[in-house]
Amino acid sequence: MLLIGSHVGFNKDTQLLGSAEEAMSYGATTFMFYTGAPQNTRRSEIRDDLTLQAMEKMKNSDIDYRYVVVHAPYIINLANNNEHEKYQFSINFLLEEIKRCEALGIHYMVLHPGSHVGIGVDAGIYNIANALNKVLSGRDEHVTILLETMAGKGTEIGSKLEEIEKIISLVEEQDRIGVCLDTCHLHDAGYDMDHFDEFLDLFDSIVGLDKVHCVHVNDSKNPVASHKDRHENIGFGDLGFDTLCKIIYHPKLEMIPKILETPYVDGIYAPYGKEIEMIRSKTFNPNLIEEIRTQKKDWWQFFLFGESSVP
């Protein structure tokens, strides 16, 4: 089975049930969500009734909940400890997010390693590992943290595989630490995704393929080694459809969830259903963006004005 899905919403009224229903509407077999807005700390209490309803609905769908992923909020930065209160806040908030994942029955949480903000890569790596040991060691939760490969923008840590490996090597709970590959980030960091077999061999020699538990599938608006981190829709960027399709269908990643984080068309239309359809067909649709625009505009016309307004 192809484990393919996208980022979906999660709101306080429908929570996991709403997330699952959105993923189903795209024809997905997995999905990823934030348990609240990624840029702030506002969180609603997890409702067990909605979680149980979501579980029941997914049992009768193509979604395999074992491979559903949560993304940690952006405001967590474990790399810089110059301001002790902010560093401790990041540790505490990450622990709360882990507990929320546990309540939702989620096994994997993707985490940006963090930015060192001037203290240096080595110090940043130590701070990240130290924080991870505080939230993982000697605890009862079963959530695995997946360090996301980064593009190398600013002082980000994790754009080099050696940095990811060093963090992992310092984590005490080895069965609770892994990696999320991001195709756009890897491309922008300077890794050649056109030769993905060679990249996987390199990754295996440095980190180990057994640590990969998620892949973010994104095209890139920028050339290789740009260190920009700007996602593009599948097949419309510098990586291209054929390269991304080979990654998605690579036999070594068969049972790894692939998550689309591509931009909304015109900032308002979700592309994921059409992108998943295109990926399943293994055929690039150069008219995809315009088709999404037309389909959504026709739907809004129908919603606002009735059937007579739709040709």
C-alpha positions in Angstrom: 0.0 0.0 0.0 1.2 3.5 -0.8 1.4 5.5 2.4 0.6 9.0 1.0 -1.1 12.0 2.6 -0.7 15.6 3.5 -0.7 18.2 6.2 -4.3 18.7 7.4 -6.0 21.0 9.9 -6.8 20.3 13.6 -9.3 22.6 15.3 -10.8 22.6 18.8 -14.3 21.7 17.7 -13.6 18.6 15.6 -10.0 17.8 16.6 -8.8 14.4 15.3 -12.1 13.6 13.7 -12.0 16.7 11.5 -8.3 15.9 10.6 -9.2 12.4 9.5 -12.2 13.5 7.5 -10.1 16.1 5.7 -7.5 13.4 4.9 -10.1 11.0 3.6 -11.5 13.7 1.3 -8.0 13.8 -0.4 -7.9 10.0 -0.9 -5.0 9.8 1.6 -3.8 6.7 3.4 -2.0 8.7 6.2 -1.8 12.4 7.3 0.1 14.9 9.5 -1.2 17.6 11.7 -0.3 20.1 14.4 -2.2 19.7 17.7 -2.7 23.5 17.7 -1.4 26.6 15.8 2.3 26.0 15.2 3.2 29.6 16.0 1.7 29.9 19.4 1.0 28.0 22.7 -2.8 28.1 22.6 -4.1 24.5 23.0 -7.5 23.0 23.6 -7.9 19.9 25.8 -7.9 16.6 23.8 -11.4 15.2 23.7 -11.5 11.4 24.0 -14.9 11.2 22.4 -13.7 12.9 19.2 -10.6 10.7 19.2 -12.7 7.5 19.5 -15.0 8.7 16.7 -12.0 9.4 14.5 -10.6 5.9 15.2 -13.8 4.3 14.3 -14.1 6.3 11.0 -10.5 5.4 10.0 -11.2 1.7 10.6 -13.6 1.9 7.7 -11.3 3.9 5.4 -7.9 3.5 3.7 -6.1 5.4 6.4 -3.6 3.4 8.5 -3.5 5.2 11.8 -0.2 3.6 12.8 1.5 5.9 10.3 -0.2 9.2 11.1 2.2 11.9 12.2 2.1 15.0 14.4 4.4 18.0 13.7 5.8 19.9 16.7 5.2 23.7 16.7 7.7 26.0 15.2 8.1 28.0 18.4 10.2 25.2 20.0 13.9 25.9 19.7 16.1 23.4 21.6 19.4 24.6 20.1 19.9 27.9 21.9 20.1 28.1 25.7 21.4 31.7 26.1 18.1 32.7 27.5 17.4 30.0 30.1 13.7 30.8 30.4 13.1 30.4 26.6 15.1 27.2 26.5 13.2 25.7 29.5 9.9 26.9 27.8 10.9 24.9 24.7 11.6 21.8 26.7 8.4 22.0 28.7 6.2 22.8 25.7 7.7 19.8 23.8 6.9 17.6 26.7 3.3 18.8 26.7 3.1 18.1 23.0 4.4 14.6 23.5 1.7 14.0 26.1 -0.9 15.3 23.6 0.4 12.8 21.1 0.1 10.0 23.6 -3.5 11.0 24.4 -4.2 10.9 20.6 -2.5 7.5 20.1 0.1 9.0 17.8 3.5 7.3 17.6 5.6 9.8 15.7 6.3 13.6 16.1 8.3 15.5 13.6 10.6 18.2 15.2 12.8 20.9 13.7 16.1 20.5 15.5 16.4 24.3 16.1 18.7 27.2 15.4 21.8 28.0 17.4 21.4 31.8 16.9 25.2 32.5 17.2 26.4 30.1 19.9 27.8 27.7 17.3 26.8 24.3 15.8 28.5 22.1 18.4 26.9 24.0 21.3 23.5 23.8 19.6 23.8 20.1 19.0 24.6 19.6 22.7 21.6 21.7 23.7 19.3 19.8 21.4 20.4 16.4 22.7 20.3 17.6 26.3 16.7 18.8 25.9 15.7 15.5 24.2 17.1 13.5 27.0 15.1 15.5 29.5 11.8 14.8 27.6 12.5 11.2 26.6 14.6 9.5 29.3 12.8 7.6 32.1 9.3 8.5 30.9 6.3 6.4 30.2 5.2 7.9 26.8 5.8 5.9 23.6 6.1 8.8 21.1 9.2 8.8 18.9 10.8 12.2 18.0 11.7 12.5 14.3 14.4 15.1 13.6 13.6 16.8 10.3 16.4 17.4 7.8 16.7 21.2 7.3 17.6 23.5 4.4 20.3 25.4 6.2 18.6 28.7 6.4 20.2 31.1 8.9 21.7 29.2 11.8 19.5 26.1 11.5 21.0 22.9 12.7 20.2 19.7 10.7 21.0 20.6 7.1 24.0 18.2 7.2 23.5 14.5 7.9 26.5 14.6 10.2 24.7 17.0 12.5 21.6 14.8 12.6 23.8 11.8 13.4 25.6 13.6 16.2 22.3 14.6 17.9 21.0 11.1 17.6 24.2 9.6 19.0 23.8 11.8 22.1 20.2 10.7 22.8 19.9 8.1 25.5 16.6 6.6 24.4 17.7 5.3 21.0 14.4 3.6 20.2 12.6 6.9 20.6 14.6 9.1 18.2 14.5 9.0 14.4 14.5 11.1 11.3 12.0 12.8 8.9 13.5 13.4 5.4 12.2 16.5 3.7 12.9 16.5 -0.1 12.8 20.3 -0.5 15.0 20.8 2.5 17.6 18.2 1.4 17.6 19.7 -2.1 18.1 23.2 -0.8 20.7 22.0 1.6 22.8 20.7 -1.3 22.0 17.0 -1.6 21.3 15.7 -5.1 17.8 14.2 -5.1 18.1 13.2 -8.8 20.5 10.5 -7.6 18.4 9.3 -4.7 19.9 5.8 -4.5 23.3 7.3 -3.9 21.8 9.7 -1.3 20.2 6.8 0.6 23.5 4.9 0.6 25.1 8.0 2.0 22.4 8.4 4.6 22.7 4.8 5.6 26.4 5.1 6.1 26.1 8.2 8.3 22.8 7.9 10.1 21.2 4.6 9.2 18.1 4.0 7.1 16.4 2.3 10.1 16.1 5.7 11.6 13.8 7.1 8.8 10.1 7.0 9.8 8.6 9.8 7.7 9.3 11.6 4.4 8.0 15.1 3.7 7.5 15.3 -0.1 7.8 18.8 -1.4 9.1 20.3 -4.6 11.4 23.4 -4.3 11.1 26.9 -5.7 14.9 27.2 -5.7 18.0 25.6 -7.1 20.0 23.0 -5.3 22.1 24.3 -2.4 20.1 27.6 -2.2 19.5 27.2 1.6 16.1 28.9 1.1 13.4 26.4 2.1 10.5 27.5 -0.1 8.2 24.6 -1.0 6.5 24.2 -4.4 3.7 22.1 -5.7 4.7 18.6 -6.9 6.3 18.7 -10.4 6.3 22.5 -10.6 9.6 23.2 -9.0 13.3 22.5 -9.4 13.1 18.9 -8.2 10.4 17.9 -10.8 7.8 15.2 -10.8 9.9 12.2 -12.0 12.4 12.7 -9.2 9.8 13.0 -6.5 7.8 10.1 -7.9 10.9 7.9 -7.7 11.4 8.9 -4.1 7.7 8.3 -3.2 7.8 4.8 -4.8 11.3 3.8 -3.7 11.3 0.2 -2.4 13.5 1.0 0.6 10.8 3.6 1.8 7.8 1.4 1.0 6.3 1.4 4.5 7.3 5.0 5.4 4.5 7.6 5.4 5.0 10.3 2.7 3.5 13.7 3.6 2.8 16.5 1.2 3.4 20.1 2.6 3.0 21.8 -0.8 1.5 25.3 -0.9 -2.2 26.1 -1.4 -3.0 27.3 -4.9 -3.4 31.1 -4.8 -3.0 30.7 -1.0 -6.6 29.4 -0.6 -7.1 26.1 -2.5 -5.8 22.9 -1.0 -3.9 21.0 -3.8 -3.6 17.6 -2.0 -6.4 15.6 -3.5 -5.3 16.4 -7.0 -1.6 15.9 -6.2 -2.3 12.5 -4.6 -4.3 11.6 -7.6 -1.5 12.6 -9.9 1.1 10.7 -7.8 -1.1 7.5 -7.9 -1.3 7.8 -11.7 2.5 8.3 -11.9 1.9 10.8 -14.7 2.6 14.5 -14.4 -0.3 16.8 -15.1 1.0 20.2 -16.3 -2.5 21.7 -16.0 -2.9 20.7 -12.3 -2.8 24.2 -10.9 -5.3 25.6 -13.3 -7.6 22.6 -12.8 -7.6 23.2 -9.1 -8.4 26.9 -9.6 -11.3 26.1 -11.9 -12.7 23.3 -9.8 -12.6 25.4 -6.6 -14.1 28.5 -8.2 -16.9 26.4 -9.7 -17.6 25.0 -6.3 -17.7 28.4 -4.7 -20.1 29.7 -7.4 -22.4 26.7 -6.7 -22.1 27.3 -2.9 -22.9 31.0 -3.2 -25.4 31.2 -6.1 -26.8 27.7 -6.8 -26.7 25.2 -9.6 -27.6 27.6 -12.3 -24.3 29.5 -12.0 -22.2 26.4 -12.8 -21.9 25.7 -16.6 
